[in-house]
Amino acid sequence: MKQILILLCALLGLGSCQGGNSTQIDNQTVKQFDVARFMGKWYEIARYDHRFEKGMSRVTATYTLLPNGRIEVLNAGYKDGKYKEIKGKAKQPDPNDPGKLKVSFFLWFYADYYVLDIDPDYRYVLIGSSSDKYLWIMSREEKLPDDVLQKLLDELRKRGYDTDRLVFN
């Protein structure tokens, strides 16, 4: 049973299987979020490393809004020189809390996907979860200008995230 739980947590890839925060972080989400503007391809600039992404490079996430209002998620990247991808789904369960999404890559098991901060022009975004274990910096471009990256890192530090743990793509 323990092996099944570990496998499910690894497949989910986000913090829903975590028991709680091990450090105090500010994971407050954005108050305004336009799902339609968020759609499209995002490049992973940096992340907290996890089993489900370990050894991956040139990682992207592509979001597509479906007619039923759900979101198709395609995560892709390279591991050992080979292209890998996984399809999932996402939803916005509460329009009154628009920055808190749910994402699933396995059956009906959904995990938190928190939009912590987003550029007004939707050029870059900080993604976390209800746990301090998961964190991503993503951009519409493959690279962020140094001043923008520094601003985002400063924001994460103010929120209590350990930026030394970030793995840069």
Residue frames as a rotation matrix with the C-alpha (Angstrom) as fourth column:
MET 1
0.569 0.822 0.000 0.00
0.822 -0.569 0.000 0.00
0.000 0.000 -1.000 0.00
LYS 2
0.403 -0.498 -0.768 2.84
0.189 -0.776 0.602 2.40
-0.896 -0.387 -0.219 0.86
GLN 3
-0.659 -0.677 0.328 4.40
0.422 0.028 0.906 1.81
-0.622 0.736 0.267 -2.58
ILE 4
-0.094 0.720 0.688 1.10
0.972 -0.082 0.219 2.68
0.214 0.689 -0.692 -4.26
LEU 5
0.779 0.382 -0.497 0.84
0.531 -0.823 0.200 5.92
-0.333 -0.420 -0.845 -2.26
ILE 6
-0.065 -0.891 -0.450 4.42
0.126 -0.454 0.882 6.87
-0.990 0.001 0.142 -3.15
LEU 7
-0.669 -0.147 0.728 3.72
0.700 0.203 0.684 6.13
-0.248 0.968 -0.033 -6.82
LEU 8
0.351 0.882 0.316 0.56
0.923 -0.383 0.044 8.23
0.160 0.276 -0.948 -6.79
CYS 9
0.639 -0.180 -0.748 2.40
0.268 -0.859 0.436 11.15
-0.721 -0.479 -0.500 -5.18
ALA 10
-0.473 -0.881 -0.013 5.15
0.213 -0.129 0.969 10.91
-0.855 0.455 0.249 -7.79
LEU 11
-0.476 0.352 0.806 2.63
0.879 0.168 0.446 10.76
0.022 0.921 -0.389 -10.62
LEU 12
0.629 0.757 -0.176 0.67
0.768 -0.641 -0.015 13.71
-0.125 -0.126 -0.984 -9.35
GLY 13
-0.102 -0.837 0.538 3.82
0.857 -0.348 -0.381 15.72
0.506 0.422 0.752 -9.19
LEU 14
-0.207 0.058 0.977 2.42
-0.227 -0.974 0.010 18.41
0.952 -0.219 0.215 -6.96
GLY 15
-0.816 -0.415 0.403 1.73
-0.404 -0.090 -0.910 18.89
0.414 -0.905 -0.094 -3.29
SER 16
0.172 0.973 0.154 -1.64
-0.769 0.035 0.638 17.22
0.616 -0.228 0.754 -2.73
CYS 17
0.569 0.009 -0.822 0.00
0.279 0.939 0.203 14.20
0.773 -0.345 0.532 -1.08
GLN 18
-0.565 -0.814 0.136 2.09
0.173 -0.277 -0.945 16.33
0.807 -0.510 0.297 1.26
GLY 19
-0.070 0.526 -0.847 1.05
0.953 0.286 0.099 16.51
0.294 -0.801 -0.522 4.88
GLY 20
0.882 0.349 -0.317 1.74
0.433 -0.866 0.251 20.21
-0.187 -0.359 -0.914 5.21
ASN 21
0.686 -0.640 0.345 4.37
-0.201 -0.624 -0.755 22.88
0.699 0.449 -0.557 4.95
SER 22
0.427 -0.626 -0.653 7.72
0.870 0.482 0.106 22.11
0.248 -0.613 0.750 6.52
THR 23
-0.752 -0.563 -0.341 8.65
0.630 -0.767 -0.122 25.79
-0.193 -0.307 0.932 6.44
GLN 24
0.156 0.827 -0.541 6.51
0.505 -0.537 -0.675 28.89
-0.849 -0.168 -0.501 6.56
ILE 25
-0.842 -0.360 0.403 5.90
0.521 -0.345 0.781 30.30
-0.142 0.867 0.478 3.08
ASP 26
-0.243 0.765 -0.597 3.55
-0.351 -0.643 -0.681 32.85
-0.904 0.044 0.425 1.60
ASN 27
-0.874 -0.026 0.486 1.78
0.391 0.557 0.733 30.88
-0.289 0.830 -0.477 -1.12
GLN 28
-0.003 0.876 -0.482 -0.99
0.103 -0.479 -0.872 33.42
-0.995 -0.052 -0.088 -1.56
THR 29
-0.329 -0.046 0.943 -2.26
0.891 0.316 0.326 33.38
-0.313 0.948 -0.063 -5.12
VAL 30
-0.990 -0.011 0.140 -3.13
0.078 -0.871 0.486 36.16
0.117 0.492 0.863 -7.53
LYS 31
-0.480 0.862 -0.164 -6.56
0.052 -0.159 -0.986 37.74
-0.876 -0.481 0.031 -7.11
GLN 32
0.551 0.599 -0.581 -7.12
-0.580 -0.226 -0.783 38.19
-0.600 0.769 0.223 -10.84
PHE 33
-0.594 -0.706 0.386 -6.28
-0.215 0.601 0.769 35.54
-0.775 0.374 -0.509 -13.39
ASP 34
0.317 0.642 -0.698 -7.42
-0.862 -0.111 -0.494 35.21
-0.395 0.758 0.518 -16.99
VAL 35
0.195 -0.201 0.960 -7.34
0.014 0.979 0.202 31.52
-0.981 -0.026 0.193 -17.90
ALA 36
0.883 0.209 0.420 -7.68
0.400 0.135 -0.907 32.26
-0.246 0.969 0.035 -21.62
ARG 37
0.766 -0.643 -0.004 -4.61
-0.585 -0.696 -0.417 34.54
0.265 0.322 -0.909 -21.59
PHE 38
0.183 -0.697 0.693 -2.63
-0.741 0.366 0.563 31.85
-0.646 -0.617 -0.449 -19.76
MET 39
0.789 0.199 0.581 -3.15
0.136 0.866 -0.481 29.34
-0.599 0.458 0.656 -22.57
GLY 40
0.801 -0.535 -0.268 -0.25
-0.428 -0.199 -0.882 28.50
0.419 0.821 -0.389 -24.88
LYS 41
0.497 -0.719 -0.486 3.34
0.575 0.693 -0.436 27.44
0.650 -0.062 0.758 -24.44
TRP 42
0.852 -0.326 0.409 5.44
-0.519 -0.619 0.589 28.26
0.061 -0.714 -0.697 -21.38
TYR 43
0.240 -0.866 -0.438 9.15
0.005 0.452 -0.892 27.56
0.971 0.212 0.113 -20.97
GLU 44
0.899 -0.023 -0.437 10.42
0.431 0.207 0.878 26.35
0.070 -0.978 0.196 -17.63
ILE 45
0.480 -0.747 0.459 13.14
-0.440 -0.658 -0.611 28.72
0.759 0.091 -0.645 -16.45
ALA 46
-0.720 -0.663 0.203 13.70
-0.501 0.295 -0.814 27.09
0.480 -0.688 -0.544 -13.06
ARG 47
0.457 0.849 -0.266 12.08
-0.373 0.455 0.809 24.56
0.807 -0.270 0.524 -10.74
TYR 48
0.022 -0.331 0.943 12.45
-0.905 0.394 0.160 22.69
-0.424 -0.857 -0.291 -7.51
ASP 49
-0.531 -0.313 -0.788 13.71
-0.707 0.676 0.207 19.30
0.467 0.667 -0.580 -8.63
HIS 50
0.134 0.636 0.760 11.53
-0.804 0.518 -0.291 16.20
-0.579 -0.573 0.581 -8.21
ARG 51
-0.408 -0.280 0.869 11.48
0.053 0.943 0.328 12.61
-0.911 0.180 -0.370 -9.32
PHE 52
0.430 0.707 0.561 9.00
0.597 0.244 -0.764 13.32
-0.677 0.664 -0.317 -12.09
GLU 53
0.992 -0.124 -0.035 11.32
-0.110 -0.675 -0.729 15.93
0.066 0.727 -0.683 -13.66
LYS 54
0.456 -0.879 0.136 14.73
-0.215 0.039 0.976 14.72
-0.863 -0.475 -0.171 -12.49
GLY 55
-0.402 -0.765 0.503 17.25
0.390 0.354 0.850 14.90
-0.828 0.538 0.156 -15.31
MET 56
0.406 0.627 0.665 14.86
0.889 -0.103 -0.446 16.76
-0.211 0.772 -0.599 -17.61
SER 57
-0.613 -0.544 -0.573 16.00
0.323 -0.835 0.446 19.72
-0.721 0.088 0.687 -19.67
ARG 58
-0.966 0.233 -0.110 14.35
-0.223 -0.545 0.808 22.13
0.128 0.805 0.579 -22.11
VAL 59
-0.633 0.763 -0.130 11.05
0.730 0.533 -0.427 21.59
-0.257 -0.365 -0.895 -20.31
THR 60
-0.867 0.474 0.156 7.87
-0.350 -0.800 0.487 23.22
0.356 0.367 0.859 -21.58
ALA 61
-0.591 0.806 0.032 4.24
0.499 0.397 -0.771 23.25
-0.634 -0.440 -0.636 -20.52
THR 62
-0.933 0.359 0.032 1.53
-0.162 -0.496 0.853 23.89
0.322 0.791 0.521 -23.10
TYR 63
-0.633 0.772 -0.056 -2.00
0.223 0.114 -0.968 24.67
-0.741 -0.626 -0.244 -21.97
THR 64
-0.904 0.425 0.054 -5.04
-0.011 -0.149 0.989 24.40
0.428 0.893 0.140 -24.27
LEU 65
-0.617 0.767 0.177 -8.53
-0.542 -0.252 -0.801 25.53
-0.570 -0.590 0.572 -23.29
LEU 66
-0.925 0.332 0.186 -11.10
0.380 0.783 0.493 22.90
0.019 0.526 -0.850 -24.25
PRO 67
-0.512 0.790 0.338 -14.74
-0.108 -0.449 0.887 23.58
0.852 0.418 0.315 -25.18
ASN 68
0.354 0.686 -0.636 -15.94
0.552 0.396 0.734 22.18
0.755 -0.611 -0.239 -21.83
GLY 69
0.783 -0.080 0.617 -13.86
-0.397 -0.827 0.397 24.76
0.479 -0.556 -0.680 -19.94
ARG 70
0.809 -0.573 0.131 -11.25
0.267 0.556 0.787 22.25
-0.523 -0.602 0.603 -18.83
ILE 71
0.535 -0.733 -0.421 -7.61
-0.828 -0.555 -0.086 22.68
-0.171 0.394 -0.903 -19.72
GLU 72
0.925 -0.371 -0.084 -5.41
0.325 0.885 -0.333 20.18
0.198 0.281 0.939 -21.52
VAL 73
0.615 -0.786 0.058 -1.83
-0.642 -0.457 0.616 20.17
-0.457 -0.416 -0.786 -20.23
LEU 74
0.884 -0.460 -0.085 1.12
0.297 0.692 -0.657 18.90
0.361 0.556 0.749 -22.24
ASN 75
0.650 -0.755 0.088 4.40
-0.526 -0.363 0.769 18.79
-0.549 -0.546 -0.633 -20.32
ALA 76
0.926 -0.368 0.089 7.42
0.307 0.589 -0.747 17.99
0.222 0.719 0.658 -22.46
GLY 77
0.584 -0.811 0.043 11.19
-0.752 -0.520 0.405 17.98
-0.306 -0.269 -0.913 -22.30
TYR 78
0.447 -0.555 -0.701 14.33
-0.405 0.574 -0.712 15.96
0.798 0.602 0.032 -22.88
LYS 79
0.611 -0.330 0.720 15.88
-0.640 0.329 0.694 13.29
-0.466 -0.885 -0.011 -20.70
ASP 80
-0.050 -0.755 0.654 19.10
0.087 0.649 0.756 11.57
-0.995 0.095 0.033 -21.74
GLY 81
-0.839 -0.357 -0.411 18.70
-0.290 -0.344 0.893 13.20
-0.461 0.868 0.185 -25.15
LYS 82
-0.767 0.621 0.162 15.27
0.586 0.574 0.572 11.68
0.262 0.534 -0.804 -25.71
TYR 83
-0.669 0.629 0.396 12.06
-0.527 -0.777 0.344 13.67
0.524 0.021 0.852 -26.07
LYS 84
-0.761 0.483 -0.434 9.48
0.642 0.661 -0.389 12.86
0.099 -0.574 -0.813 -23.38
GLU 85
-0.681 0.596 0.425 5.96
-0.508 -0.803 0.313 14.16
0.528 -0.003 0.849 -22.88
ILE 86
-0.772 0.555 -0.311 3.00
0.632 0.612 -0.477 13.59
-0.074 -0.564 -0.822 -20.63
LYS 87
-0.501 0.702 0.506 -0.57
-0.052 -0.608 0.792 14.80
0.864 0.370 0.341 -21.08
GLY 88
-0.775 0.319 -0.545 -2.73
0.613 0.172 -0.771 15.90
-0.152 -0.932 -0.329 -18.23
LYS 89
0.020 0.835 0.550 -5.68
0.607 -0.447 0.656 18.09
0.794 0.321 -0.516 -17.45
ALA 90
-0.914 -0.259 -0.311 -6.35
0.405 -0.568 -0.716 21.11
0.009 -0.781 0.625 -15.32
LYS 91
0.091 0.960 0.266 -9.34
0.734 -0.246 0.633 23.01
0.673 0.138 -0.727 -14.05
GLN 92
-0.822 -0.180 0.540 -10.22
-0.167 -0.830 -0.532 26.14
0.544 -0.528 0.653 -12.15
PRO 93
-0.566 0.625 -0.539 -12.51
0.732 0.681 0.022 24.78
0.381 -0.382 -0.842 -9.42
ASP 94
0.223 0.636 -0.738 -13.53
0.870 -0.472 -0.143 28.12
-0.439 -0.611 -0.659 -7.90
PRO 95
0.137 -0.139 0.981 -13.81
0.759 -0.621 -0.194 31.23
0.637 0.771 0.020 -10.12
ASN 96
0.917 0.226 0.329 -13.88
-0.029 -0.784 0.620 33.30
0.398 -0.578 -0.713 -6.90
ASP 97
0.523 -0.837 0.160 -10.34
-0.253 0.027 0.967 32.06
-0.814 -0.546 -0.198 -6.16
PRO 98
0.945 0.112 -0.307 -8.96
-0.319 0.105 -0.942 32.25
-0.074 0.988 0.135 -9.72
GLY 99
0.176 -0.972 -0.156 -5.26
-0.927 -0.110 -0.359 31.68
0.332 0.208 -0.920 -8.96
LYS 100
-0.395 -0.251 0.883 -5.87
-0.640 0.765 -0.069 28.25
-0.659 -0.593 -0.463 -7.45
LEU 101
0.178 0.367 -0.913 -6.00
-0.911 0.411 -0.013 25.65
0.371 0.834 0.408 -10.16
LYS 102
0.327 -0.096 0.940 -5.99
-0.426 0.873 0.238 21.86
-0.843 -0.479 0.244 -9.96
VAL 103
0.055 -0.389 -0.920 -3.94
-0.980 0.157 -0.125 19.65
0.193 0.908 -0.372 -12.28
SER 104
0.482 0.144 0.864 -4.00
-0.406 0.911 0.075 15.90
-0.776 -0.387 0.498 -12.90
PHE 105
-0.216 -0.571 -0.792 -1.73
-0.970 0.217 0.108 13.55
0.110 0.792 -0.601 -14.79
PHE 106
-0.948 -0.104 -0.301 -3.28
-0.072 0.991 -0.115 10.38
0.310 -0.088 -0.947 -13.41
LEU 107
-0.447 0.859 -0.252 -6.96
0.818 0.506 0.273 9.45
0.362 -0.084 -0.929 -13.45
TRP 108
0.483 0.750 0.452 -9.02
0.410 -0.650 0.640 11.68
0.774 -0.124 -0.621 -11.14
PHE 109
0.347 -0.452 -0.822 -6.20
0.903 -0.078 0.423 12.55
-0.256 -0.889 0.380 -8.72
TYR 110
0.593 -0.065 0.803 -5.83
0.357 -0.872 -0.334 16.33
0.722 0.485 -0.494 -8.78
ALA 111
-0.056 -0.686 -0.725 -3.08
0.992 -0.120 0.037 18.38
-0.112 -0.718 0.687 -7.15
ASP 112
0.651 0.267 -0.711 -2.77
0.361 -0.932 -0.020 22.06
-0.668 -0.244 -0.703 -6.32
TYR 113
-0.203 -0.645 0.737 -1.35
0.968 -0.247 0.051 24.40
0.149 0.723 0.674 -8.95
TYR 114
0.496 0.397 -0.772 -1.10
0.668 -0.743 0.047 27.89
-0.555 -0.539 -0.634 -7.49
VAL 115
0.221 -0.369 0.903 -0.46
0.684 -0.601 -0.413 30.98
0.695 0.709 0.119 -9.61
LEU 116
0.087 -0.295 -0.952 1.60
0.946 -0.274 0.171 32.94
-0.311 -0.915 0.255 -7.09
ASP 117
0.050 -0.124 -0.991 2.41
-0.100 -0.988 0.118 35.88
-0.994 0.093 -0.061 -9.36
ILE 118
0.122 0.009 0.993 2.01
0.930 0.347 -0.117 36.67
-0.346 0.938 0.034 -13.04
ASP 119
-0.862 -0.475 -0.180 3.24
0.345 -0.807 0.479 39.46
-0.373 0.351 0.859 -15.24
PRO 120
-0.141 0.865 -0.481 0.43
-0.223 -0.501 -0.836 41.84
-0.965 -0.010 0.264 -16.29
ASP 121
0.076 0.107 -0.991 1.20
-0.986 -0.140 -0.090 40.94
-0.148 0.984 0.095 -19.92
TYR 122
0.821 0.277 0.499 1.36
-0.314 0.949 -0.010 37.20
-0.477 -0.149 0.866 -19.12
ARG 123
0.513 -0.741 -0.433 5.05
-0.623 0.025 -0.781 36.99
0.590 0.671 -0.449 -20.11
TYR 124
-0.601 -0.685 -0.412 6.26
-0.149 0.602 -0.784 35.18
0.785 -0.410 -0.464 -16.98
VAL 125
0.514 0.836 0.191 4.70
-0.505 0.115 0.855 33.43
0.693 -0.536 0.482 -13.99
LEU 126
-0.723 -0.585 0.366 5.54
-0.644 0.379 -0.665 31.97
0.250 -0.717 -0.651 -10.59
ILE 127
0.309 0.806 -0.505 3.81
-0.489 0.590 0.642 28.66
0.816 0.048 0.576 -9.85
GLY 128
-0.763 -0.485 0.428 3.65
-0.618 0.349 -0.705 26.89
0.192 -0.802 -0.566 -6.50
SER 129
-0.214 0.728 -0.651 1.26
0.209 0.685 0.698 24.74
0.954 0.013 -0.299 -4.53
SER 130
0.764 0.534 0.362 -0.24
-0.270 -0.246 0.931 24.44
0.586 -0.809 -0.044 -1.07
SER 131
0.781 -0.588 -0.212 3.12
0.569 0.530 0.628 22.95
-0.257 -0.611 0.748 -0.04
ASP 132
0.604 -0.669 -0.433 6.58
-0.587 -0.741 0.326 24.50
-0.539 0.057 -0.840 0.03
LYS 133
0.052 -0.593 0.803 7.87
0.145 0.800 0.582 21.48
-0.988 0.087 0.128 -1.92
TYR 134
0.032 0.084 0.996 6.96
0.963 0.263 -0.054 22.64
-0.266 0.961 -0.072 -5.42
LEU 135
0.343 0.001 -0.939 7.97
0.009 -1.000 0.002 25.76
-0.939 -0.009 -0.343 -7.30
TRP 136
0.022 -0.329 0.944 8.39
0.975 0.217 0.053 26.82
-0.222 0.919 0.326 -10.92
ILE 137
-0.092 -0.047 -0.995 9.44
-0.217 -0.974 0.066 29.98
-0.972 0.222 0.079 -12.74
MET 138
-0.090 0.135 0.987 8.06
0.858 0.513 0.008 29.95
-0.506 0.848 -0.162 -16.29
SER 139
-0.336 -0.120 -0.934 8.21
-0.244 -0.947 0.209 32.34
-0.910 0.298 0.289 -19.21
ARG 140
0.794 0.608 -0.003 6.78
-0.093 0.116 -0.989 32.75
-0.600 0.786 0.148 -22.70
GLU 141
0.603 -0.696 -0.391 10.38
-0.662 -0.164 -0.731 33.02
0.445 0.699 -0.559 -23.91
GLU 142
0.596 -0.423 -0.683 13.17
0.365 0.900 -0.239 30.47
0.715 -0.107 0.690 -23.43
LYS 143
-0.454 -0.771 -0.447 15.15
0.828 -0.180 -0.531 32.97
0.330 -0.611 0.720 -21.36
LEU 144
0.754 0.618 -0.224 14.24
0.655 -0.676 0.337 35.79
0.057 -0.401 -0.914 -19.02
PRO 145
0.309 -0.646 0.698 16.15
-0.066 -0.746 -0.662 39.08
0.949 0.159 -0.274 -18.90
ASP 146
-0.484 -0.639 -0.597 18.49
0.534 0.324 -0.781 39.10
0.693 -0.697 0.184 -15.88
ASP 147
-0.894 0.145 0.425 16.67
-0.374 -0.765 -0.525 41.99
0.249 -0.628 0.737 -14.20
VAL 148
0.128 0.988 -0.083 13.30
-0.811 0.153 0.565 40.21
0.571 -0.005 0.821 -14.48
LEU 149
0.235 -0.117 -0.965 14.75
0.252 0.966 -0.056 36.95
0.939 -0.230 0.257 -13.17
GLN 150
-0.798 -0.584 -0.150 16.33
0.321 -0.201 -0.925 38.79
0.511 -0.786 0.348 -10.23
LYS 151
-0.553 0.688 0.470 13.00
-0.769 -0.639 0.031 40.49
0.321 -0.344 0.882 -9.46
LEU 152
0.426 0.747 -0.511 11.24
-0.502 0.664 0.554 37.10
0.753 0.020 0.658 -9.43
LEU 153
-0.106 -0.562 -0.820 13.91
0.500 0.683 -0.532 35.53
0.859 -0.467 0.209 -7.23
ASP 154
-0.921 -0.200 0.334 13.62
-0.130 -0.652 -0.747 38.45
0.367 -0.731 0.575 -4.80
GLU 155
-0.098 0.977 0.190 9.84
-0.879 -0.175 0.443 37.99
0.466 -0.124 0.876 -4.71
LEU 156
0.432 0.225 -0.873 10.24
-0.013 0.970 0.243 34.28
0.902 -0.094 0.422 -3.95
ARG 157
-0.578 -0.710 -0.402 12.71
0.461 0.122 -0.879 35.00
0.673 -0.693 0.257 -1.14
LYS 158
-0.752 0.369 0.546 10.28
-0.588 -0.751 -0.301 37.52
0.299 -0.547 0.782 0.39
ARG 159
0.309 0.932 -0.188 7.63
-0.776 0.362 0.516 34.79
0.549 -0.013 0.835 0.31
GLY 160
0.329 -0.244 0.912 9.93
-0.807 0.428 0.406 32.42
-0.490 -0.870 -0.056 2.20
TYR 161
1.000 0.000 -0.004 10.99
-0.003 0.823 -0.568 30.12
0.003 0.568 0.823 -0.65
ASP 162
0.284 -0.951 0.126 14.54
-0.011 0.128 0.992 28.74
-0.959 -0.283 0.026 -0.69
THR 163
0.847 0.081 -0.525 15.81
-0.489 -0.270 -0.829 29.94
-0.209 0.959 -0.190 -4.09
ASP 164
-0.226 -0.974 0.026 19.06
-0.921 0.222 0.320 28.02
-0.318 0.049 -0.947 -3.62
ARG 165
-0.265 0.216 0.940 17.05
-0.017 0.973 -0.228 24.84
-0.964 -0.076 -0.255 -4.30
LEU 166
0.665 0.604 -0.439 16.04
-0.411 -0.195 -0.890 26.01
-0.624 0.772 0.119 -7.79
VAL 167
-0.240 -0.628 0.740 17.34
0.523 0.559 0.644 24.02
-0.818 0.541 0.194 -10.75
PHE 168
0.081 0.216 -0.973 17.72
-0.542 -0.809 -0.225 26.24
-0.836 0.546 0.052 -13.80
ASN 169
0.707 0.290 0.644 16.90
0.351 0.648 -0.676 24.96
-0.614 0.705 0.356 -17.27
